[in-house]
Amino acid sequence: MQLRRKAKAFRELGAQVVLVGLGTPEETAAFRKRYAIPFPMIADPEKALYKAFHLKQASAAAFLSPGMAVKGVSALLRGYGIGLPTGDVRQLPGVFIIDTHGVIRYRYFAEGPADHPAPDVLLEKIRADLTTA
Amino acid sequence: MSRDDIKVKDRDVLLWDNTTTHLSRFWQEGPLVLVFLRHYG
């Protein structure tokens, strides 16, 4: 996970990274432990938070795209293995930056399952907001 | 604040350790990067 490698940079900016997953607390805790995730995690098996933030679902075409196959092979080669997925496999990810007033300052709605912003993009956005605040 | 800015409605959220907290807790001290994942697996 790219975010994990940038955890210190987020901390230095005073930013809190929180992950939201589709599993139960037990499944989320297992995932967090397995990948040594250094961030708090929200368990959202009913997708209440996903719905509140209007996150999309993948089309069948995106889900079966060559890009996803490449990602799967890449994960295998890095030793992540393949397990049965937990949660809605069509749910697309997304990222939001929320300021200390609870206002969304940045939003990213993934267009496909493998689509996500680079951590440096998020860090730069936070720096820019802190500069103009 | 621009017209595009949207304030997040606070709500209770369930954490990985089976505790519950307010989502707003995470943006009290600094910006929150809220990352929605795909499925586990």
Backbone of each chain as nested JSON, in Angstrom:
{
  "chains": [
    {"id": "A", "residues": [
      {"number": 1, "name": "MET", "atoms": {"N": [0.848, -1.197, 0.0], "CA": [0.0, 0.0, 0.0], "C": [0.884, 1.248, 0.0]}},
      {"number": 2, "name": "GLN", "atoms": {"N": [0.671, 2.062, -1.026], "CA": [1.501, 3.267, -1.171], "C": [1.32, 4.232, -0.003]}},
      {"number": 3, "name": "LEU", "atoms": {"N": [0.108, 4.322, 0.515], "CA": [-0.153, 5.261, 1.615], "C": [0.67, 4.918, 2.849]}},
      {"number": 4, "name": "ARG", "atoms": {"N": [0.84, 3.637, 3.08], "CA": [1.591, 3.199, 4.257], "C": [3.014, 3.734, 4.218]}},
      {"number": 5, "name": "ARG", "atoms": {"N": [3.605, 3.743, 3.017], "CA": [4.985, 4.22, 2.892], "C": [5.088, 5.723, 3.108]}},
      {"number": 6, "name": "LYS", "atoms": {"N": [3.968, 6.424, 3.001], "CA": [3.965, 7.878, 3.17], "C": [3.353, 8.296, 4.509]}},
      {"number": 7, "name": "ALA", "atoms": {"N": [3.176, 7.353, 5.402], "CA": [2.505, 7.645, 6.676], "C": [3.197, 8.786, 7.431]}},
      {"number": 8, "name": "LYS", "atoms": {"N": [4.515, 8.772, 7.416], "CA": [5.263, 9.803, 8.149], "C": [4.996, 11.189, 7.552]}},
      {"number": 9, "name": "ALA", "atoms": {"N": [4.951, 11.265, 6.241], "CA": [4.718, 12.558, 5.569], "C": [3.341, 13.115, 5.938]}},
      {"number": 10, "name": "PHE", "atoms": {"N": [2.339, 12.251, 6.004], "CA": [1.003, 12.708, 6.416], "C": [1.035, 13.179, 7.87]}},
      {"number": 11, "name": "ARG", "atoms": {"N": [1.713, 12.428, 8.717], "CA": [1.804, 12.806, 10.134], "C": [2.459, 14.166, 10.274]}},
      {"number": 12, "name": "GLU", "atoms": {"N": [3.526, 14.394, 9.518], "CA": [4.268, 15.655, 9.627], "C": [3.411, 16.86, 9.234]}},
      {"number": 13, "name": "LEU", "atoms": {"N": [2.41, 16.625, 8.412], "CA": [1.495, 17.713, 8.031], "C": [0.312, 17.82, 8.998]}},
      {"number": 14, "name": "GLY", "atoms": {"N": [0.3, 16.958, 9.991], "CA": [-0.797, 16.976, 10.951], "C": [-2.064, 16.336, 10.421]}},
      {"number": 15, "name": "ALA", "atoms": {"N": [-1.937, 15.587, 9.343], "CA": [-3.11, 14.961, 8.727], "C": [-3.33, 13.564, 9.304]}},
      {"number": 16, "name": "GLN", "atoms": {"N": [-4.577, 13.209, 9.41], "CA": [-4.96, 11.881, 9.883], "C": [-5.484, 11.083, 8.693]}},
      {"number": 17, "name": "VAL", "atoms": {"N": [-4.879, 9.942, 8.438], "CA": [-5.364, 9.05, 7.385], "C": [-6.249, 7.985, 8.035]}},
      {"number": 18, "name": "VAL", "atoms": {"N": [-7.433, 7.799, 7.493], "CA": [-8.349, 6.774, 7.99], "C": [-8.856, 5.984, 6.786]}},
      {"number": 19, "name": "LEU", "atoms": {"N": [-8.803, 4.676, 6.885], "CA": [-9.293, 3.811, 5.808], "C": [-10.697, 3.312, 6.137]}},
      {"number": 20, "name": "VAL", "atoms": {"N": [-11.489, 3.157, 5.109], "CA": [-12.845, 2.617, 5.271], "C": [-12.927, 1.331, 4.455]}},
      {"number": 21, "name": "GLY", "atoms": {"N": [-13.379, 0.263, 5.082], "CA": [-13.495, -1.015, 4.393], "C": [-14.899, -1.576, 4.477]}},
      {"number": 22, "name": "LEU", "atoms": {"N": [-15.158, -2.545, 3.626], "CA": [-16.506, -3.099, 3.498], "C": [-16.789, -4.256, 4.463]}},
      {"number": 23, "name": "GLY", "atoms": {"N": [-15.821, -4.644, 5.246], "CA": [-15.995, -5.827, 6.088], "C": [-16.536, -5.502, 7.464]}},
      {"number": 24, "name": "THR", "atoms": {"N": [-16.766, -6.57, 8.205], "CA": [-17.145, -6.432, 9.61], "C": [-15.921, -5.967, 10.4]}},
      {"number": 25, "name": "PRO", "atoms": {"N": [-16.096, -5.554, 11.663], "CA": [-14.91, -5.191, 12.469], "C": [-13.871, -6.311, 12.521]}},
      {"number": 26, "name": "GLU", "atoms": {"N": [-14.339, -7.554, 12.62], "CA": [-13.395, -8.674, 12.707], "C": [-12.614, -8.822, 11.389]}},
      {"number": 27, "name": "GLU", "atoms": {"N": [-13.307, -8.736, 10.277], "CA": [-12.635, -8.838, 8.974], "C": [-11.699, -7.645, 8.758]}},
      {"number": 28, "name": "THR", "atoms": {"N": [-12.134, -6.492, 9.21], "CA": [-11.324, -5.281, 9.057], "C": [-10.062, -5.37, 9.917]}},
      {"number": 29, "name": "ALA", "atoms": {"N": [-10.215, -5.877, 11.121], "CA": [-9.059, -6.036, 12.011], "C": [-8.057, -7.022, 11.408]}},
      {"number": 30, "name": "ALA", "atoms": {"N": [-8.567, -8.096, 10.811], "CA": [-7.683, -9.098, 10.192], "C": [-6.943, -8.495, 9.002]}},
      {"number": 31, "name": "PHE", "atoms": {"N": [-7.629, -7.73, 8.2], "CA": [-7.025, -7.059, 7.04], "C": [-5.947, -6.083, 7.502]}},
      {"number": 32, "name": "ARG", "atoms": {"N": [-6.274, -5.312, 8.539], "CA": [-5.339, -4.306, 9.068], "C": [-4.06, -4.977, 9.594]}},
      {"number": 33, "name": "LYS", "atoms": {"N": [-4.257, -6.099, 10.266], "CA": [-3.106, -6.826, 10.815], "C": [-2.282, -7.456, 9.695]}},
      {"number": 34, "name": "ARG", "atoms": {"N": [-2.973, -8.066, 8.736], "CA": [-2.281, -8.781, 7.653], "C": [-1.355, -7.857, 6.872]}},
      {"number": 35, "name": "TYR", "atoms": {"N": [-1.823, -6.621, 6.62], "CA": [-1.032, -5.697, 5.813], "C": [-0.313, -4.64, 6.66]}},
      {"number": 36, "name": "ALA", "atoms": {"N": [-0.302, -4.854, 7.974], "CA": [0.401, -3.948, 8.895], "C": [0.041, -2.482, 8.615]}},
      {"number": 37, "name": "ILE", "atoms": {"N": [-1.229, -2.248, 8.541], "CA": [-1.714, -0.899, 8.226], "C": [-1.585, -0.013, 9.466]}},
      {"number": 38, "name": "PRO", "atoms": {"N": [-0.891, 1.116, 9.328], "CA": [-0.631, 1.956, 10.506], "C": [-1.708, 3.009, 10.761]}},
      {"number": 39, "name": "PHE", "atoms": {"N": [-2.866, 2.868, 10.106], "CA": [-3.921, 3.877, 10.217], "C": [-5.163, 3.266, 10.873]}},
      {"number": 40, "name": "PRO", "atoms": {"N": [-5.975, 4.116, 11.497], "CA": [-7.273, 3.607, 11.973], "C": [-8.109, 3.142, 10.79]}},
      {"number": 41, "name": "MET", "atoms": {"N": [-8.999, 2.198, 11.061], "CA": [-9.895, 1.719, 10.0], "C": [-11.345, 1.722, 10.469]}},
      {"number": 42, "name": "ILE", "atoms": {"N": [-12.205, 2.137, 9.572], "CA": [-13.648, 2.1, 9.81], "C": [-14.198, 0.858, 9.118]}},
      {"number": 43, "name": "ALA", "atoms": {"N": [-15.021, 0.119, 9.847], "CA": [-15.69, -1.062, 9.283], "C": [-17.084, -0.642, 8.829]}},
      {"number": 44, "name": "ASP", "atoms": {"N": [-17.354, -0.824, 7.554], "CA": [-18.623, -0.341, 6.989], "C": [-19.302, -1.426, 6.152]}},
      {"number": 45, "name": "PRO", "atoms": {"N": [-19.657, -2.556, 6.796], "CA": [-20.217, -3.669, 6.021], "C": [-21.552, -3.341, 5.366]}},
      {"number": 46, "name": "GLU", "atoms": {"N": [-22.284, -2.401, 5.917], "CA": [-23.578, -2.027, 5.323], "C": [-23.41, -0.922, 4.272]}},
      {"number": 47, "name": "LYS", "atoms": {"N": [-22.199, -0.464, 4.074], "CA": [-21.873, 0.566, 3.08], "C": [-22.568, 1.907, 3.351]}},
      {"number": 48, "name": "ALA", "atoms": {"N": [-22.877, 2.163, 4.597], "CA": [-23.57, 3.421, 4.917], "C": [-22.695, 4.629, 4.57]}},
      {"number": 49, "name": "LEU", "atoms": {"N": [-21.407, 4.514, 4.877], "CA": [-20.506, 5.641, 4.606], "C": [-20.215, 5.743, 3.1]}},
      {"number": 50, "name": "TYR", "atoms": {"N": [-20.088, 4.605, 2.436], "CA": [-19.884, 4.608, 0.977], "C": [-21.054, 5.321, 0.299]}},
      {"number": 51, "name": "LYS", "atoms": {"N": [-22.255, 5.024, 0.773], "CA": [-23.442, 5.65, 0.181], "C": [-23.492, 7.134, 0.515]}},
      {"number": 52, "name": "ALA", "atoms": {"N": [-23.142, 7.479, 1.748], "CA": [-23.192, 8.892, 2.154], "C": [-22.235, 9.742, 1.318]}},
      {"number": 53, "name": "PHE", "atoms": {"N": [-21.124, 9.147, 0.879], "CA": [-20.143, 9.877, 0.073], "C": [-20.345, 9.634, -1.434]}},
      {"number": 54, "name": "HIS", "atoms": {"N": [-21.43, 8.959, -1.765], "CA": [-21.838, 8.78, -3.177], "C": [-20.772, 8.086, -4.021]}},
      {"number": 55, "name": "LEU", "atoms": {"N": [-20.144, 7.079, -3.445], "CA": [-19.14, 6.33, -4.203], "C": [-19.819, 5.401, -5.203]}},
      {"number": 56, "name": "LYS", "atoms": {"N": [-19.149, 5.215, -6.312], "CA": [-19.756, 4.503, -7.435], "C": [-19.504, 2.992, -7.361]}},
      {"number": 57, "name": "GLN", "atoms": {"N": [-20.187, 2.301, -8.256], "CA": [-19.941, 0.875, -8.442], "C": [-19.387, 0.66, -9.839]}},
      {"number": 58, "name": "ALA", "atoms": {"N": [-18.513, -0.315, -9.967], "CA": [-17.892, -0.593, -11.268], "C": [-18.879, -1.252, -12.214]}},
      {"number": 59, "name": "SER", "atoms": {"N": [-18.726, -0.917, -13.482], "CA": [-19.478, -1.643, -14.501], "C": [-18.796, -2.998, -14.699]}},
      {"number": 60, "name": "ALA", "atoms": {"N": [-19.499, -3.905, -15.318], "CA": [-18.909, -5.219, -15.595], "C": [-17.677, -5.071, -16.48]}},
      {"number": 61, "name": "ALA", "atoms": {"N": [-17.703, -4.133, -17.416], "CA": [-16.572, -3.936, -18.331], "C": [-15.326, -3.491, -17.57]}},
      {"number": 62, "name": "ALA", "atoms": {"N": [-15.502, -2.576, -16.635], "CA": [-14.345, -2.095, -15.863], "C": [-13.813, -3.203, -14.961]}},
      {"number": 63, "name": "PHE", "atoms": {"N": [-14.738, -3.971, -14.411], "CA": [-14.344, -5.015, -13.479], "C": [-13.522, -6.101, -14.16]}},
      {"number": 64, "name": "LEU", "atoms": {"N": [-13.808, -6.329, -15.436], "CA": [-13.114, -7.383, -16.174], "C": [-12.043, -6.828, -17.11]}},
      {"number": 65, "name": "SER", "atoms": {"N": [-11.581, -5.621, -16.848], "CA": [-10.652, -4.965, -17.761], "C": [-9.254, -5.584, -17.695]}},
      {"number": 66, "name": "PRO", "atoms": {"N": [-8.441, -5.41, -18.768], "CA": [-7.06, -5.9, -18.735], "C": [-6.276, -5.283, -17.578]}},
      {"number": 67, "name": "GLY", "atoms": {"N": [-6.571, -4.044, -17.249], "CA": [-5.878, -3.381, -16.136], "C": [-6.06, -4.122, -14.835]}},
      {"number": 68, "name": "MET", "atoms": {"N": [-7.256, -4.651, -14.62], "CA": [-7.513, -5.401, -13.396], "C": [-6.735, -6.71, -13.401]}},
      {"number": 69, "name": "ALA", "atoms": {"N": [-6.641, -7.344, -14.57], "CA": [-5.874, -8.588, -14.668], "C": [-4.405, -8.328, -14.334]}},
      {"number": 70, "name": "VAL", "atoms": {"N": [-3.871, -7.225, -14.852], "CA": [-2.474, -6.874, -14.576], "C": [-2.277, -6.639, -13.084]}},
      {"number": 71, "name": "LYS", "atoms": {"N": [-3.22, -5.926, -12.474], "CA": [-3.132, -5.675, -11.033], "C": [-3.144, -6.986, -10.247]}},
      {"number": 72, "name": "GLY", "atoms": {"N": [-3.977, -7.916, -10.679], "CA": [-4.081, -9.191, -9.988], "C": [-2.792, -9.982, -10.07]}},
      {"number": 73, "name": "VAL", "atoms": {"N": [-2.203, -10.027, -11.248], "CA": [-0.936, -10.729, -11.433], "C": [0.161, -10.045, -10.623]}},
      {"number": 74, "name": "SER", "atoms": {"N": [0.155, -8.727, -10.656], "CA": [1.155, -7.958, -9.905], "C": [1.058, -8.264, -8.413]}},
      {"number": 75, "name": "ALA", "atoms": {"N": [-0.167, -8.327, -7.9], "CA": [-0.358, -8.622, -6.479], "C": [0.149, -10.017, -6.145]}},
      {"number": 76, "name": "LEU", "atoms": {"N": [-0.113, -10.958, -7.043], "CA": [0.366, -12.322, -6.834], "C": [1.888, -12.357, -6.752]}},
      {"number": 77, "name": "LEU", "atoms": {"N": [2.533, -11.653, -7.693], "CA": [3.991, -11.649, -7.738], "C": [4.593, -11.004, -6.503]}},
      {"number": 78, "name": "ARG", "atoms": {"N": [3.85, -10.091, -5.896], "CA": [4.345, -9.448, -4.677], "C": [3.988, -10.243, -3.429]}},
      {"number": 79, "name": "GLY", "atoms": {"N": [3.378, -11.413, -3.649], "CA": [3.142, -12.317, -2.529], "C": [1.845, -12.095, -1.793]}},
      {"number": 80, "name": "TYR", "atoms": {"N": [0.923, -11.312, -2.376], "CA": [-0.325, -11.066, -1.678], "C": [-1.313, -12.223, -1.808]}},
      {"number": 81, "name": "GLY", "atoms": {"N": [-1.133, -13.036, -2.821], "CA": [-1.999, -14.193, -2.961], "C": [-3.411, -13.825, -3.36]}},
      {"number": 82, "name": "ILE", "atoms": {"N": [-4.233, -14.831, -3.51], "CA": [-5.623, -14.605, -3.874], "C": [-6.5, -15.26, -2.83]}},
      {"number": 83, "name": "GLY", "atoms": {"N": [-7.423, -14.494, -2.298], "CA": [-8.389, -15.045, -1.372], "C": [-9.768, -14.692, -1.856]}},
      {"number": 84, "name": "LEU", "atoms": {"N": [-10.766, -15.254, -1.194], "CA": [-12.121, -14.88, -1.561], "C": [-12.361, -13.452, -1.104]}},
      {"number": 85, "name": "PRO", "atoms": {"N": [-12.859, -12.606, -1.98], "CA": [-13.073, -11.219, -1.581], "C": [-14.17, -11.089, -0.536]}},
      {"number": 86, "name": "THR", "atoms": {"N": [-13.995, -10.139, 0.364], "CA": [-14.998, -9.832, 1.364], "C": [-15.614, -8.492, 1.009]}},
      {"number": 87, "name": "GLY", "atoms": {"N": [-16.903, -8.464, 0.845], "CA": [-17.574, -7.22, 0.489], "C": [-18.002, -7.238, -0.964]}},
      {"number": 88, "name": "ASP", "atoms": {"N": [-18.563, -6.133, -1.386], "CA": [-19.092, -5.992, -2.738], "C": [-17.937, -5.781, -3.712]}},
      {"number": 89, "name": "VAL", "atoms": {"N": [-17.707, -6.766, -4.597], "CA": [-16.544, -6.691, -5.496], "C": [-16.696, -5.58, -6.533]}},
      {"number": 90, "name": "ARG", "atoms": {"N": [-17.896, -5.08, -6.72], "CA": [-18.081, -4.006, -7.711], "C": [-17.937, -2.614, -7.103]}},
      {"number": 91, "name": "GLN", "atoms": {"N": [-17.79, -2.552, -5.784], "CA": [-17.673, -1.24, -5.149], "C": [-16.367, -0.565, -5.541]}},
      {"number": 92, "name": "LEU", "atoms": {"N": [-16.457, 0.658, -5.994], "CA": [-15.263, 1.405, -6.377], "C": [-14.739, 2.215, -5.201]}},
      {"number": 93, "name": "PRO", "atoms": {"N": [-13.42, 2.399, -5.186], "CA": [-12.833, 3.185, -4.102], "C": [-12.958, 4.694, -4.345]}},
      {"number": 94, "name": "GLY", "atoms": {"N": [-12.468, 5.442, -3.393], "CA": [-12.47, 6.903, -3.518], "C": [-11.701, 7.503, -2.352]}},
      {"number": 95, "name": "VAL", "atoms": {"N": [-11.354, 8.759, -2.486], "CA": [-10.592, 9.444, -1.441], "C": [-11.157, 10.851, -1.246]}},
      {"number": 96, "name": "PHE", "atoms": {"N": [-11.258, 11.254, 0.018], "CA": [-11.716, 12.602, 0.34], "C": [-10.746, 13.214, 1.338]}},
      {"number": 97, "name": "ILE", "atoms": {"N": [-10.498, 14.503, 1.187], "CA": [-9.766, 15.247, 2.206], "C": [-10.757, 16.213, 2.846]}},
      {"number": 98, "name": "ILE", "atoms": {"N": [-10.852, 16.123, 4.145], "CA": [-11.832, 16.915, 4.907], "C": [-11.067, 17.807, 5.875]}},
      {"number": 99, "name": "ASP", "atoms": {"N": [-11.382, 19.084, 5.879], "CA": [-10.613, 20.012, 6.724], "C": [-11.147, 20.009, 8.161]}},
      {"number": 100, "name": "THR", "atoms": {"N": [-10.564, 20.828, 8.993], "CA": [-10.911, 20.811, 10.42], "C": [-12.286, 21.424, 10.706]}},
      {"number": 101, "name": "HIS", "atoms": {"N": [-12.928, 21.954, 9.675], "CA": [-14.316, 22.415, 9.821], "C": [-15.297, 21.368, 9.3]}},
      {"number": 102, "name": "GLY", "atoms": {"N": [-14.782, 20.225, 8.883], "CA": [-15.65, 19.184, 8.358], "C": [-16.06, 19.417, 6.915]}},
      {"number": 103, "name": "VAL", "atoms": {"N": [-15.304, 20.257, 6.216], "CA": [-15.636, 20.583, 4.83], "C": [-14.746, 19.775, 3.883]}},
      {"number": 104, "name": "ILE", "atoms": {"N": [-15.354, 19.187, 2.859], "CA": [-14.606, 18.411, 1.871], "C": [-13.79, 19.371, 1.004]}},
      {"number": 105, "name": "ARG", "atoms": {"N": [-12.481, 19.188, 1.014], "CA": [-11.588, 20.05, 0.237], "C": [-11.079, 19.367, -1.028]}},
      {"number": 106, "name": "TYR", "atoms": {"N": [-11.231, 18.074, -1.079], "CA": [-10.749, 17.292, -2.229], "C": [-11.579, 16.026, -2.3]}},
      {"number": 107, "name": "ARG", "atoms": {"N": [-11.923, 15.633, -3.501], "CA": [-12.652, 14.372, -3.649], "C": [-12.156, 13.656, -4.9]}},
      {"number": 108, "name": "TYR", "atoms": {"N": [-12.068, 12.362, -4.81], "CA": [-11.615, 11.544, -5.933], "C": [-12.502, 10.312, -6.015]}},
      {"number": 109, "name": "PHE", "atoms": {"N": [-13.26, 10.236, -7.09], "CA": [-14.122, 9.083, -7.322], "C": [-13.436, 8.202, -8.362]}},
      {"number": 110, "name": "ALA", "atoms": {"N": [-13.047, 7.009, -7.967], "CA": [-12.358, 6.114, -8.882], "C": [-13.257, 5.744, -10.051]}},
      {"number": 111, "name": "GLU", "atoms": {"N": [-12.654, 5.672, -11.217], "CA": [-13.395, 5.277, -12.422], "C": [-13.328, 3.769, -12.664]}},
      {"number": 112, "name": "GLY", "atoms": {"N": [-12.402, 3.113, -11.985], "CA": [-12.265, 1.664, -12.106], "C": [-11.7, 1.113, -10.809]}},
      {"number": 113, "name": "PRO", "atoms": {"N": [-11.746, -0.197, -10.638], "CA": [-11.282, -0.805, -9.385], "C": [-9.819, -0.528, -9.065]}},
      {"number": 114, "name": "ALA", "atoms": {"N": [-8.997, -0.296, -10.099], "CA": [-7.565, -0.091, -9.859], "C": [-7.178, 1.39, -9.886]}},
      {"number": 115, "name": "ASP", "atoms": {"N": [-8.152, 2.252, -9.909], "CA": [-7.907, 3.69, -10.05], "C": [-7.84, 4.35, -8.671]}},
      {"number": 116, "name": "HIS", "atoms": {"N": [-6.739, 5.063, -8.413], "CA": [-6.637, 5.793, -7.141], "C": [-5.615, 6.913, -7.289]}},
      {"number": 117, "name": "PRO", "atoms": {"N": [-5.739, 7.969, -6.529], "CA": [-4.762, 9.055, -6.623], "C": [-3.453, 8.668, -5.933]}},
      {"number": 118, "name": "ALA", "atoms": {"N": [-2.354, 9.186, -6.448], "CA": [-1.059, 8.925, -5.816], "C": [-0.994, 9.665, -4.477]}},
      {"number": 119, "name": "PRO", "atoms": {"N": [-0.331, 9.078, -3.488], "CA": [-0.219, 9.753, -2.19], "C": [0.376, 11.153, -2.299]}},
      {"number": 120, "name": "ASP", "atoms": {"N": [1.314, 11.345, -3.226], "CA": [1.927, 12.678, -3.369], "C": [0.909, 13.723, -3.81]}},
      {"number": 121, "name": "VAL", "atoms": {"N": [-0.082, 13.317, -4.564], "CA": [-1.154, 14.248, -4.965], "C": [-1.926, 14.693, -3.715]}},
      {"number": 122, "name": "LEU", "atoms": {"N": [-2.197, 13.755, -2.831], "CA": [-2.931, 14.067, -1.604], "C": [-2.1, 14.96, -0.688]}},
      {"number": 123, "name": "LEU", "atoms": {"N": [-0.825, 14.642, -0.581], "CA": [0.061, 15.449, 0.263], "C": [0.157, 16.873, -0.271]}},
      {"number": 124, "name": "GLU", "atoms": {"N": [0.253, 17.009, -1.573], "CA": [0.357, 18.346, -2.163], "C": [-0.92, 19.146, -1.934]}},
      {"number": 125, "name": "LYS", "atoms": {"N": [-2.048, 18.489, -2.022], "CA": [-3.33, 19.164, -1.767], "C": [-3.396, 19.649, -0.319]}},
      {"number": 126, "name": "ILE", "atoms": {"N": [-2.962, 18.811, 0.601], "CA": [-2.984, 19.205, 2.014], "C": [-2.05, 20.381, 2.249]}},
      {"number": 127, "name": "ARG", "atoms": {"N": [-0.86, 20.316, 1.657], "CA": [0.103, 21.429, 1.814], "C": [-0.497, 22.726, 1.281]}},
      {"number": 128, "name": "ALA", "atoms": {"N": [-1.121, 22.651, 0.121], "CA": [-1.704, 23.85, -0.495], "C": [-2.804, 24.416, 0.394]}},
      {"number": 129, "name": "ASP", "atoms": {"N": [-3.629, 23.566, 0.958], "CA": [-4.712, 24.046, 1.83], "C": [-4.168, 24.662, 3.102]}},
      {"number": 130, "name": "LEU", "atoms": {"N": [-3.129, 24.054, 3.652], "CA": [-2.541, 24.602, 4.872], "C": [-1.913, 25.965, 4.608]}},
      {"number": 131, "name": "THR", "atoms": {"N": [-1.366, 26.132, 3.409], "CA": [-0.729, 27.405, 3.044], "C": [-1.763, 28.514, 2.899]}},
      {"number": 132, "name": "THR", "atoms": {"N": [-2.923, 28.175, 2.354], "CA": [-3.956, 29.191, 2.105], "C": [-4.892, 29.364, 3.283]}},
      {"number": 133, "name": "ALA", "atoms": {"N": [-4.805, 28.491, 4.275], "CA": [-5.735, 28.568, 5.423], "C": [-5.449, 29.807, 6.267]}}
    ]},
    {"id": "B", "residues": [
      {"number": 1, "name": "MET", "atoms": {"N": [-14.748, 29.93, 1.539], "CA": [-15.33, 28.653, 1.125], "C": [-16.048, 28.832, -0.221]}},
      {"number": 2, "name": "SER", "atoms": {"N": [-15.773, 28.007, -1.154], "CA": [-16.418, 28.126, -2.448], "C": [-17.792, 27.459, -2.421]}},
      {"number": 3, "name": "ARG", "atoms": {"N": [-18.558, 27.706, -3.474], "CA": [-19.895, 27.114, -3.533], "C": [-19.827, 25.601, -3.647]}},
      {"number": 4, "name": "ASP", "atoms": {"N": [-18.657, 25.086, -4.073], "CA": [-18.511, 23.642, -4.229], "C": [-18.215, 22.929, -2.908]}},
      {"number": 5, "name": "ASP", "atoms": {"N": [-17.869, 23.699, -1.898], "CA": [-17.511, 23.067, -0.641], "C": [-18.736, 22.434, 0.008]}},
      {"number": 6, "name": "ILE", "atoms": {"N": [-18.566, 21.217, 0.446], "CA": [-19.659, 20.478, 1.079], "C": [-19.232, 20.101, 2.484]}},
      {"number": 7, "name": "LYS", "atoms": {"N": [-20.08, 20.41, 3.431], "CA": [-19.784, 20.03, 4.804], "C": [-20.278, 18.606, 5.048]}},
      {"number": 8, "name": "VAL", "atoms": {"N": [-19.421, 17.833, 5.668], "CA": [-19.756, 16.433, 5.929], "C": [-20.652, 16.344, 7.154]}},
      {"number": 9, "name": "LYS", "atoms": {"N": [-21.717, 15.591, 7.021], "CA": [-22.602, 15.363, 8.163], "C": [-21.909, 14.395, 9.115]}},
      {"number": 10, "name": "ASP", "atoms": {"N": [-21.816, 14.786, 10.36], "CA": [-21.166, 13.892, 11.321], "C": [-22.052, 12.674, 11.579]}},
      {"number": 11, "name": "ARG", "atoms": {"N": [-21.417, 11.584, 11.876], "CA": [-22.159, 10.349, 12.146], "C": [-21.29, 9.414, 12.978]}},
      {"number": 12, "name": "ASP", "atoms": {"N": [-21.934, 8.456, 13.596], "CA": [-21.185, 7.43, 14.323], "C": [-20.614, 6.431, 13.324]}},
      {"number": 13, "name": "VAL", "atoms": {"N": [-19.395, 6.007, 13.58], "CA": [-18.781, 4.994, 12.725], "C": [-18.213, 3.878, 13.603]}},
      {"number": 14, "name": "LEU", "atoms": {"N": [-18.222, 2.693, 13.035], "CA": [-17.742, 1.498, 13.735], "C": [-16.285, 1.259, 13.338]}},
      {"number": 15, "name": "LEU", "atoms": {"N": [-15.436, 1.074, 14.311], "CA": [-14.017, 0.888, 14.033], "C": [-13.627, -0.587, 14.042]}},
      {"number": 16, "name": "TRP", "atoms": {"N": [-12.419, -0.837, 13.564], "CA": [-11.914, -2.206, 13.454], "C": [-11.839, -2.934, 14.789]}},
      {"number": 17, "name": "ASP", "atoms": {"N": [-11.751, -2.154, 15.882], "CA": [-11.621, -2.778, 17.205], "C": [-12.978, -2.904, 17.894]}},
      {"number": 18, "name": "ASN", "atoms": {"N": [-14.037, -2.793, 17.103], "CA": [-15.405, -2.955, 17.588], "C": [-15.881, -1.816, 18.478]}},
      {"number": 19, "name": "THR", "atoms": {"N": [-15.189, -0.691, 18.478], "CA": [-15.659, 0.479, 19.2], "C": [-16.348, 1.411, 18.195]}},
      {"number": 20, "name": "THR", "atoms": {"N": [-17.065, 2.358, 18.738], "CA": [-17.77, 3.336, 17.904], "C": [-17.261, 4.719, 18.256]}},
      {"number": 21, "name": "THR", "atoms": {"N": [-17.171, 5.565, 17.246], "CA": [-16.752, 6.94, 17.491], "C": [-17.476, 7.86, 16.514]}},
      {"number": 22, "name": "HIS", "atoms": {"N": [-17.32, 9.157, 16.725], "CA": [-17.853, 10.12, 15.761], "C": [-16.839, 10.293, 14.64]}},
      {"number": 23, "name": "LEU", "atoms": {"N": [-17.326, 10.333, 13.417], "CA": [-16.418, 10.566, 12.288], "C": [-15.656, 11.875, 12.473]}},
      {"number": 24, "name": "SER", "atoms": {"N": [-16.306, 12.873, 13.038], "CA": [-15.686, 14.194, 13.218], "C": [-14.448, 14.158, 14.116]}},
      {"number": 25, "name": "ARG", "atoms": {"N": [-14.351, 13.124, 14.913], "CA": [-13.174, 13.001, 15.779], "C": [-11.89, 13.036, 14.959]}},
      {"number": 26, "name": "PHE", "atoms": {"N": [-11.966, 12.511, 13.756], "CA": [-10.756, 12.377, 12.946], "C": [-10.336, 13.674, 12.259]}},
      {"number": 27, "name": "TRP", "atoms": {"N": [-11.195, 14.684, 12.223], "CA": [-10.768, 15.949, 11.619], "C": [-10.657, 17.073, 12.663]}},
      {"number": 28, "name": "GLN", "atoms": {"N": [-10.693, 16.729, 13.94], "CA": [-10.6, 17.751, 14.987], "C": [-9.223, 18.404, 15.04]}},
      {"number": 29, "name": "GLU", "atoms": {"N": [-8.182, 17.601, 14.835], "CA": [-6.823, 18.095, 15.051], "C": [-6.124, 18.505, 13.766]}},
      {"number": 30, "name": "GLY", "atoms": {"N": [-6.631, 18.081, 12.641], "CA": [-5.976, 18.379, 11.369], "C": [-6.799, 17.796, 10.246]}},
      {"number": 31, "name": "PRO", "atoms": {"N": [-6.351, 17.979, 9.003], "CA": [-7.134, 17.433, 7.887], "C": [-7.23, 15.91, 7.943]}},
      {"number": 32, "name": "LEU", "atoms": {"N": [-8.363, 15.436, 7.49], "CA": [-8.599, 13.993, 7.432], "C": [-8.521, 13.521, 5.989]}},
      {"number": 33, "name": "VAL", "atoms": {"N": [-7.714, 12.495, 5.76], "CA": [-7.681, 11.826, 4.459], "C": [-8.497, 10.542, 4.621]}},
      {"number": 34, "name": "LEU", "atoms": {"N": [-9.681, 10.556, 4.07], "CA": [-10.598, 9.429, 4.227], "C": [-10.537, 8.583, 2.956]}},
      {"number": 35, "name": "VAL", "atoms": {"N": [-10.011, 7.382, 3.103], "CA": [-9.734, 6.513, 1.953], "C": [-10.707, 5.339, 1.954]}},
      {"number": 36, "name": "PHE", "atoms": {"N": [-11.567, 5.299, 0.961], "CA": [-12.502, 4.186, 0.814], "C": [-11.846, 3.099, -0.03]}},
      {"number": 37, "name": "LEU", "atoms": {"N": [-11.78, 1.906, 0.544], "CA": [-11.125, 0.782, -0.131], "C": [-12.11, -0.005, -0.977]}},
      {"number": 38, "name": "ARG", "atoms": {"N": [-11.54, -0.829, -1.839], "CA": [-12.329, -1.864, -2.5], "C": [-12.541, -2.983, -1.485]}},
      {"number": 39, "name": "HIS", "atoms": {"N": [-13.048, -4.082, -1.962], "CA": [-13.244, -5.233, -1.087], "C": [-11.911, -5.729, -0.526]}},
      {"number": 40, "name": "TYR", "atoms": {"N": [-11.973, -6.469, 0.56], "CA": [-10.778, -7.146, 1.076], "C": [-10.6, -8.444, 0.294]}},
      {"number": 41, "name": "GLY", "atoms": {"N": [-9.386, -8.795, -0.001], "CA": [-9.167, -10.086, -0.663], "C": [-8.391, -9.905, -1.932]}}
    ]}
  ]
}
